[in-house]
């Protein structure tokens, strides 16, 4: 008698949940960046804020 062959089933929810977790992580990271931006804006004012950003960009290049 021949045995039935079974194939491994891949959970289709597995990759979708990983994608959702990555999306939530990216969203949380962007939210933290935006909160930091708003905090700097209110703390330092717009002129100082733009000077700090320009100095940071100039430092990178």
Helices and strands as residue ranges (DSSP letters): H 12-60
